[in-house]
Amino acid sequence: MSVRVDEEIPLARPVLGEAEEQAVVDVLRSGQLSLGPRLPAFEQAFARRLGAAHASAVSSGTSGLHLALRAVGVSDGDEVITSPFSFVASANVAIYERARPVFADIDARTLNLDPRAAAAAVTDRTAAILPVHIFGYPADIPAFEALGLPIVEDACEALGAVHGDGVAVGARGHPAVFGFYANKQLTTGEGGIVTTGDAAVKARMDSERNQGRAPDMGWLDHDRLGFNYRLSDVACALGLAQLERLDAMLADRAHAAALYRAALAGLEGLELPCEDSAGDRRGWFVFVVQLPRGVDRDATIRALRERGVQSKPYLPAIHLMSYYREAFGHREGEFPVCEDVAARSVALPFFPGLSESQVERVAQALRAVLGR
Ligand SMILES: Cc1ncc(COP(=O)(O)O)c(C=O)c1O
C-alpha cells in the first residue's frame, strides 16, 4: 500500500523570477548573445562581491577547473593531490592534462581533504594541490598553503562560504572555481567562474577559454592551444540577475538548514553536517546526512520516495568508481574515512524557500523509515 502524501518534495529548485526573465529578454533584444558587455560586467560584479582581484567566466565548473590547473602549470606526468570525496570532475580535470589525480583521505568532521594526509602524499612529481570545499564548508586552505605548492580551489559548492580569518572562499588569490549548474547557490543553467589574484592567470584563462586567441588578435588567428569554454551573454545576464538576489538566497538556504537541524536533532545515530567552527562559515549548498551504520541506504531512499521525499546518495567515493578502479587500480580500504562517509551519505531536499512544513514532512518520513 502506498503511503504517499501531498506533492513530492524535490531535491533542488532554482529561484528564478522577473529579473532573470527581463535580463534574458534584454540580451536577446540586444542581438549580442556572446562575447558582449554582460561578460565583463558579470566577471567584475562577481569578483567585487567576493573581494577577489579578477574573475574569468567559463562554460562550467569543470572547464574552470581544467583551465585553472593549466594556469598553475600542471602537465603531462605530474601528480595532483585531491579529495576522493567530491564530484568526479575535480579529479577528472587532472587526467585531461595527462596528470595523475592522487587521492588522500578526508577529515571526518569537515569531510574536506585532510591537510596531514595530503602532506603525506606529496612526492617530487606533485605539481598542485586541489582541495574541494565540499558541501560549502571551507577547506583548510592556510594548512595547504604551508605545503608550498600551487593550489587550485574547487569552490563549485561553496559560494557564500567564509574562512575563519574573514576572507571569502575564493578570495585568497589562488585560482578558485565556482559552478553555476541549476542546483547551485547561484545558477546560469550551466556555467562557472574562476577567481584569481593574478592578472596573468586571468589573461591566460581568458585566452584559453576562447580558442587561444589573445584579446588584440584578429578573427581566426590564435597564438596558443585553446578550448571553447566561453560563457554566453545570455548566461552572464542570468548570473548578474542572480547576484542581485544572492544574499537573500543564501539566507534562505541557511534558514532551511537551521530548520533541518532542529527537526532532526533527536534522531538517534543520524549524523548532520558539521557546525561552523573557528570562524569558518559554510555557504549552504546541500543538506547531507549520514545514516546510522548498518542501515540499508538504497532501501531508505526508496522508502523516502514512497513518502513523497526525494533524496539521493551523495557523494560516492571517486576512487571506487568503475573508471578509476580500472584506470588506476584503486580498491576498497585505501581511504577509510571517505569510504565510511560515502557509503552512508544521503542528500535531502534543500533549496531556498523550503518551508517548515516540508522540513517537518522530511523529518517525519526519515523517522518512520529509520524506525526511530
Ligand atoms: C565539487 C564539484 N566540483 C566540480 C563540479 C563541476 O561543475 P560543473 O557541473 O559546472 O561542470 C561540481 C558540480 O557539479 C561540484 O559539485
PDBQT file of the ligand as one rigid body, heavy atoms in Angstrom, charges set to zero:
ROOT
HETATM    1  C1  LIG A 401      32.639  19.787  -6.057  1.00  0.00    +0.000 C 
HETATM    2  C2  LIG A 401      32.305  19.994  -7.506  1.00  0.00    +0.000 A 
HETATM    3  N1  LIG A 401      33.303  20.096  -8.393  1.00  0.00    +0.000 NA
HETATM    4  C3  LIG A 401      33.076  20.285  -9.696  1.00  0.00    +0.000 A 
HETATM    5  C4  LIG A 401      31.794  20.389 -10.196  1.00  0.00    +0.000 A 
HETATM    6  C5  LIG A 401      31.598  20.544 -11.673  1.00  0.00    +0.000 C 
HETATM    7  O1  LIG A 401      30.849  21.641 -12.027  1.00  0.00    +0.000 OA
HETATM    8  P1  LIG A 401      30.013  21.640 -13.415  1.00  0.00    +0.000 P 
HETATM    9  O2  LIG A 401      28.919  20.649 -13.277  1.00  0.00    +0.000 OA
HETATM   10  O3  LIG A 401      29.526  23.059 -13.508  1.00  0.00    +0.000 OA
HETATM   11  O4  LIG A 401      30.977  21.306 -14.507  1.00  0.00    +0.000 OA
HETATM   12  C6  LIG A 401      30.706  20.314  -9.292  1.00  0.00    +0.000 A 
HETATM   13  C7  LIG A 401      29.322  20.497  -9.742  1.00  0.00    +0.000 C 
HETATM   14  O5  LIG A 401      28.538  19.730 -10.057  1.00  0.00    +0.000 OA
HETATM   15  C8  LIG A 401      30.963  20.081  -7.929  1.00  0.00    +0.000 A 
HETATM   16  O6  LIG A 401      29.957  19.947  -7.059  1.00  0.00    +0.000 OA
ENDROOT
TORSDOF 0
